[in-house]
Amino acid sequence: MKSALLLLVIALATASTVTDLTQRLSNYADHPFGSSMINLVSVNMKTGGSLNELKQLLQQIKDELIALTQLQDQENGTFTRRSQVDLAKLQATLEQAQQDLDNQRQEQSSLSNELTTLQTRVKEDQAALDRNGRGSSDAQSRLDAENADFATKYSDYSDAILACKEAQRLLLNLRGEGASLIQLTQDTKSNLIQTKENFQKIKEILEAHTKKSSLTLFQPIIEGLAEMTTKVNPETLNNVLSLVARLITALQEGQDQLEANHKTQVENLSRLGDDLRNEKQTLQVSLATANNRLKEIQSRLNELDGLINISNAIVEVTQLNIQDATRINELEDQEYSNQKVSRQTEIDIVDRLIEYINQKLSE
């Protein structure tokens, strides 16, 4: 009977203990750790365990919880520092990639502008080279025409001077024979007629390129020769000889002037040709330099296209990595915060239990 009564007292005491603990930990009733700790204390007290040993156990659990909290703090600090370093590296990579991208785009823009300028220059140089070619061809044509024209005119002058000298020789012979005193022979008459006709032809040939002052001498000579075909008048003969001598001088001067003018024209056209050849060489060098630079620019632009694509990819990937790292850090921070709150709750529970044990020990 006494045993049954003792068991009843123990049962009532145990029930009272569980109820009391539940009330004390009412804020943590649904907490798994709280339920476990209530069960631990209840079982200990139910089985008559030592409260001091129970208190020591609870203090040990608290110490382990505090140590675990400190370890988590250290690990979180290490993680945070490592994450900050990693993020800083990613940010530096991003900034460098963005700087590279900006530099590449600036170079691309600069080279594109230079490309446009060079393309215009190439067109201008090519147009100038074409004009130079036409100018050189024209200068050579003018030089060829000048040489041909000079040769023709010089020959005309030479023929005219030779004809005048032949006429002069014929007339001097007539004057030496005293032709005024004798009847003209048929041969002499024929020579005079031929000489007159020669002067007429020479006059027609030289009309295009002889001074008018020289041409005025032809008509009196032709008329004098015509007169002498019937009778040689000494006065007419001397007059014609004088005119022929003057004509020879005028024609020689005309030929000399023609030669001087020709020399000047040839020098001018040759100098023009030299200038055009020098200009052509300059244009060819300029054009070749521009075309080489165009190839270099186009090659670099193609290279920059690839580099820009790479830099864009690096920027995009790094931005994604930063977003992922930031999101992971946020999750880790949230997890750490949750664990810290949970650990603190567990410590609070143990503190409440220790407080309860101390109260029981003092009763």
C-alpha positions as CSV (number, residue, x, y, z in Angstrom):
1,M,0.0,0.0,0.0
2,K,2.9,2.3,0.9
3,S,4.6,1.5,-2.5
4,A,1.5,2.3,-4.4
5,L,1.2,5.6,-2.5
6,L,4.8,6.4,-3.2
7,L,4.4,5.7,-6.9
8,L,1.3,8.0,-6.9
9,V,3.3,10.8,-5.3
10,I,6.1,10.4,-7.8
11,A,3.6,10.3,-10.7
12,L,1.9,13.5,-9.4
13,A,5.3,15.1,-8.8
14,T,6.4,14.2,-12.3
15,A,3.2,15.5,-13.9
16,S,3.6,18.7,-11.8
17,T,7.2,19.0,-13.1
18,V,6.3,18.6,-16.8
19,T,3.4,21.0,-16.4
20,D,5.7,23.5,-14.7
21,L,8.4,23.2,-17.3
22,T,5.9,23.5,-20.2
23,Q,4.6,26.7,-18.6
24,R,8.1,28.1,-18.2
25,L,9.0,27.2,-21.9
26,S,5.6,28.1,-23.2
27,N,7.2,30.4,-25.8
28,Y,9.3,27.5,-27.1
29,A,6.6,24.8,-26.9
30,D,6.7,24.1,-30.6
31,H,10.4,24.3,-30.8
32,P,11.9,20.8,-31.4
33,F,14.9,21.5,-29.2
34,G,12.6,22.8,-26.4
35,S,10.5,19.7,-26.5
36,S,13.6,17.5,-26.4
37,M,15.0,19.4,-23.4
38,I,11.7,19.2,-21.5
39,N,11.6,15.5,-22.1
40,L,15.3,15.2,-21.0
41,V,14.7,17.1,-17.7
42,S,11.3,15.3,-17.1
43,V,12.8,11.8,-17.6
44,N,15.7,12.7,-15.3
45,M,13.5,13.9,-12.6
46,K,11.0,11.1,-13.2
47,T,13.8,8.6,-12.7
48,G,15.1,10.4,-9.6
49,G,18.3,11.6,-11.2
50,S,20.5,14.1,-9.5
51,L,19.5,17.8,-10.1
52,N,23.2,18.8,-9.8
53,E,24.3,16.4,-12.4
54,L,21.3,17.5,-14.6
55,K,22.4,21.1,-14.1
56,Q,26.0,20.2,-15.0
57,L,24.7,18.5,-18.1
58,L,22.6,21.5,-19.1
59,Q,25.6,23.8,-18.5
60,Q,27.7,21.5,-20.7
61,I,25.0,21.7,-23.4
62,K,25.0,25.5,-23.1
63,D,28.7,25.7,-23.3
64,E,28.7,23.5,-26.5
65,L,26.0,25.7,-27.9
66,I,28.0,28.8,-27.2
67,A,31.2,27.2,-28.7
68,L,29.2,26.2,-31.7
69,T,27.9,29.7,-32.0
70,Q,31.4,31.2,-31.9
71,L,32.6,28.6,-34.4
72,Q,29.7,29.6,-36.7
73,D,30.6,33.3,-36.2
74,Q,34.2,32.6,-37.2
75,E,33.2,30.5,-40.2
76,N,30.8,33.2,-41.2
77,G,33.5,35.9,-40.8
78,T,35.9,33.8,-42.9
79,F,33.2,33.2,-45.5
80,T,32.3,36.9,-45.5
81,R,35.9,38.0,-46.0
82,R,36.5,35.4,-48.7
83,S,33.3,36.4,-50.4
84,Q,34.3,40.1,-50.2
85,V,37.7,39.3,-51.8
86,D,36.0,37.2,-54.5
87,L,33.5,39.9,-55.2
88,A,36.3,42.5,-55.3
89,K,38.2,40.3,-57.8
90,L,35.0,39.9,-59.9
91,Q,34.4,43.6,-59.7
92,A,38.0,44.4,-60.8
93,T,37.6,41.9,-63.6
94,L,34.3,43.6,-64.6
95,E,35.9,47.1,-64.5
96,Q,38.9,46.0,-66.5
97,A,36.7,44.3,-69.1
98,Q,34.5,47.4,-69.3
99,Q,37.6,49.6,-69.6
100,D,39.0,47.3,-72.3
101,L,35.7,47.5,-74.1
102,D,35.6,51.3,-73.9
103,N,39.2,51.5,-75.2
104,Q,38.4,49.0,-78.0
105,R,35.3,50.9,-79.0
106,Q,37.2,54.2,-78.9
107,E,39.9,52.7,-81.1
108,Q,37.3,51.3,-83.4
109,S,35.6,54.7,-83.7
110,S,38.9,56.4,-84.4
111,L,40.0,53.8,-86.9
112,S,36.6,54.0,-88.7
113,N,37.0,57.8,-89.0
114,E,40.5,57.3,-90.3
115,L,39.3,54.7,-92.7
116,T,36.7,57.1,-94.1
117,T,39.3,59.8,-94.5
118,L,41.7,57.5,-96.2
119,Q,39.1,56.1,-98.5
120,T,38.3,59.7,-99.6
121,R,42.0,60.4,-100.0
122,V,42.5,57.3,-102.1
123,K,39.7,58.4,-104.4
124,E,41.2,61.9,-104.6
125,D,44.7,60.5,-105.3
126,Q,43.4,58.1,-107.9
127,A,41.5,60.9,-109.6
128,A,44.6,63.1,-109.5
129,L,46.6,60.2,-110.9
130,D,44.1,59.8,-113.7
131,R,44.3,63.5,-114.4
132,N,48.1,63.2,-114.3
133,G,48.0,60.5,-116.9
134,R,45.8,62.5,-119.2
135,G,48.1,65.5,-118.6
136,S,51.2,63.5,-119.4
137,S,49.6,62.1,-122.5
138,D,48.5,65.6,-123.6
139,A,52.0,67.1,-122.9
140,Q,53.6,64.3,-124.9
141,S,51.1,64.9,-127.7
142,R,51.8,68.6,-127.6
143,L,55.6,67.9,-127.7
144,D,55.2,65.5,-130.6
145,A,53.1,68.0,-132.4
146,E,55.5,70.8,-131.7
147,N,58.4,68.7,-133.0
148,A,56.5,67.7,-136.1
149,D,55.4,71.3,-136.7
150,F,58.9,72.6,-136.1
151,A,60.4,70.1,-138.5
152,T,57.9,71.1,-141.2
153,K,58.3,74.8,-140.7
154,Y,62.1,74.6,-140.4
155,S,62.2,72.6,-143.6
156,D,60.0,75.1,-145.3
157,Y,62.4,77.9,-144.2
158,S,65.4,75.9,-145.4
159,D,63.8,75.2,-148.8
160,A,62.8,78.9,-149.1
161,I,66.3,80.1,-148.2
162,L,67.9,77.6,-150.6
163,A,65.5,78.7,-153.4
164,C,66.3,82.4,-152.7
165,K,70.0,81.6,-152.9
166,E,69.5,79.7,-156.2
167,A,67.6,82.7,-157.5
168,Q,70.3,85.0,-156.2
169,R,73.0,82.9,-158.0
170,L,71.0,83.0,-161.2
171,L,70.4,86.7,-161.1
172,L,74.1,87.4,-160.3
173,N,75.1,85.3,-163.3
174,L,72.7,87.3,-165.5
175,R,74.2,90.5,-164.2
176,G,77.7,89.3,-164.8
177,E,76.9,88.3,-168.4
178,G,75.5,91.7,-169.2
179,A,72.1,90.3,-169.9
180,S,70.7,93.7,-170.5
181,L,72.7,93.9,-173.8
182,I,71.8,90.6,-175.2
183,Q,68.6,88.7,-175.9
184,L,67.7,86.1,-173.3
185,T,68.4,82.5,-174.2
186,Q,65.6,80.0,-174.0
187,D,67.3,78.3,-171.1
188,T,67.7,81.5,-169.2
189,K,64.1,82.4,-169.9
190,S,63.0,79.0,-168.6
191,N,65.1,79.3,-165.5
192,L,63.6,82.7,-164.7
193,I,60.1,81.4,-165.2
194,Q,60.8,78.4,-163.0
195,T,62.3,80.7,-160.4
196,K,59.2,82.9,-160.4
197,E,57.0,79.9,-160.0
198,N,59.2,78.7,-157.1
199,F,58.8,82.0,-155.4
200,Q,55.1,81.8,-155.8
201,K,55.0,78.4,-154.2
202,I,57.3,79.4,-151.4
203,K,55.1,82.5,-150.7
204,E,52.1,80.2,-150.4
205,I,53.9,77.8,-148.1
206,L,55.3,80.5,-145.8
207,E,52.1,82.5,-145.5
208,A,51.0,80.4,-142.5
209,H,54.2,80.9,-140.4
210,T,56.2,83.9,-141.7
211,K,56.1,87.6,-140.7
212,K,54.0,89.7,-143.0
213,S,57.0,92.0,-143.5
214,S,58.8,89.1,-145.2
215,L,55.8,88.1,-147.3
216,T,55.6,91.7,-148.7
217,L,59.0,91.1,-150.4
218,F,57.7,88.2,-152.5
219,Q,55.4,90.1,-154.7
220,P,57.9,92.7,-156.1
221,I,60.4,89.8,-156.6
222,I,57.8,87.7,-158.5
223,E,56.8,90.8,-160.6
224,G,60.5,91.6,-161.3
225,L,61.2,88.0,-162.4
226,A,58.1,88.0,-164.6
227,E,59.4,91.2,-166.3
228,M,62.8,89.7,-166.8
229,T,61.4,86.8,-168.7
230,T,61.1,89.1,-171.7
231,K,63.9,91.6,-171.2
232,V,66.4,92.0,-168.4
233,N,66.5,95.6,-167.2
234,P,69.6,96.3,-165.1
235,E,67.6,98.4,-162.7
236,T,65.0,95.7,-162.3
237,L,67.7,93.1,-161.9
238,N,69.5,95.0,-159.2
239,N,66.2,95.7,-157.4
240,V,65.2,92.0,-157.5
241,L,68.7,91.1,-156.2
242,S,68.3,93.6,-153.4
243,L,64.9,92.2,-152.5
244,V,66.1,88.6,-152.6
245,A,69.0,89.5,-150.3
246,R,66.6,91.1,-147.9
247,L,64.3,88.2,-148.1
248,I,67.2,85.7,-147.4
249,T,68.0,87.8,-144.3
250,A,64.3,87.9,-143.2
251,L,63.9,84.2,-143.8
252,Q,67.1,83.4,-141.9
253,E,65.9,85.5,-139.0
254,G,62.5,83.8,-139.2
255,Q,64.1,80.4,-139.1
256,D,66.3,81.4,-136.2
257,Q,63.3,82.8,-134.3
258,L,61.4,79.5,-135.1
259,E,64.2,77.5,-133.7
260,A,64.4,79.7,-130.5
261,N,60.7,79.4,-130.0
262,H,60.8,75.7,-130.6
263,K,63.6,75.4,-128.0
264,T,61.5,77.3,-125.5
265,Q,58.4,75.2,-126.2
266,V,60.4,72.0,-125.9
267,E,61.9,73.1,-122.6
268,N,58.5,74.1,-121.3
269,L,56.8,70.9,-122.4
270,S,59.7,68.8,-121.1
271,R,59.6,70.6,-117.8
272,L,55.9,70.0,-117.7
273,G,56.5,66.4,-118.4
274,D,59.1,66.2,-115.7
275,D,56.7,67.9,-113.2
276,L,53.9,65.5,-114.2
277,R,56.2,62.5,-113.8
278,N,57.3,63.7,-110.3
279,E,53.7,64.3,-109.4
280,K,52.9,60.8,-110.6
281,Q,55.6,59.3,-108.4
282,T,54.4,61.3,-105.4
283,L,50.8,60.3,-106.1
284,Q,51.8,56.6,-106.5
285,V,53.7,56.7,-103.2
286,S,50.8,58.4,-101.5
287,L,48.3,56.0,-103.0
288,A,50.4,53.0,-102.0
289,T,50.9,54.3,-98.5
290,A,47.2,55.0,-98.1
291,N,46.2,51.5,-99.5
292,N,48.7,49.8,-97.1
293,R,47.2,51.8,-94.2
294,L,43.7,50.9,-95.3
295,K,44.7,47.2,-95.2
296,E,46.2,47.7,-91.7
297,I,43.1,49.5,-90.5
298,Q,40.7,46.9,-91.9
299,S,42.8,44.1,-90.4
300,R,42.8,45.9,-87.0
301,L,39.0,46.6,-87.2
302,N,38.4,42.9,-87.9
303,E,40.6,42.1,-84.9
304,L,38.7,44.6,-82.8
305,D,35.4,43.0,-83.7
306,G,36.6,39.8,-82.2
307,L,38.1,41.5,-79.1
308,I,34.9,43.5,-78.6
309,N,32.9,40.3,-78.7
310,I,35.2,38.7,-76.2
311,S,35.1,41.8,-73.9
312,N,31.3,41.9,-74.2
313,A,31.2,38.2,-73.2
314,I,33.6,38.8,-70.3
315,V,31.4,41.7,-69.1
316,E,28.2,39.7,-69.4
317,V,29.6,36.5,-67.7
318,T,31.3,38.6,-64.9
319,Q,28.0,40.4,-64.3
320,L,26.3,37.1,-64.0
321,N,29.0,35.8,-61.7
322,I,28.7,38.9,-59.5
323,Q,24.9,38.4,-59.4
324,D,25.3,34.8,-58.5
325,A,28.0,35.5,-55.8
326,T,25.8,38.3,-54.4
327,R,22.8,36.0,-54.3
328,I,24.9,33.2,-52.6
329,N,26.2,35.7,-50.1
330,E,22.6,36.8,-49.3
331,L,21.5,33.2,-48.9
332,E,24.5,32.5,-46.7
333,D,23.8,35.6,-44.6
334,Q,20.2,34.6,-44.2
335,E,21.2,31.0,-43.3
336,Y,23.7,32.3,-40.8
337,S,21.2,34.7,-39.3
338,N,18.6,32.0,-39.0
339,Q,21.2,29.6,-37.4
340,K,22.3,32.4,-35.0
341,V,18.6,33.1,-34.0
342,S,18.0,29.3,-33.6
343,R,21.2,28.8,-31.6
344,Q,20.3,31.7,-29.3
345,T,16.9,30.3,-28.8
346,E,18.5,27.0,-27.8
347,I,20.7,28.8,-25.4
348,D,17.7,30.7,-24.0
349,I,15.9,27.3,-23.5
350,V,18.9,25.8,-21.7
351,D,19.1,29.0,-19.5
352,R,15.5,28.7,-18.5
353,L,16.0,25.0,-17.6
354,I,19.1,25.9,-15.6
355,E,17.2,28.6,-13.9
356,Y,14.4,26.0,-13.1
357,I,16.9,23.5,-11.7
358,N,18.5,26.2,-9.6
359,Q,15.1,27.1,-8.2
360,K,14.4,23.4,-7.4
361,L,17.8,23.1,-5.7
362,S,17.0,26.0,-3.5
363,E,13.7,24.6,-2.4
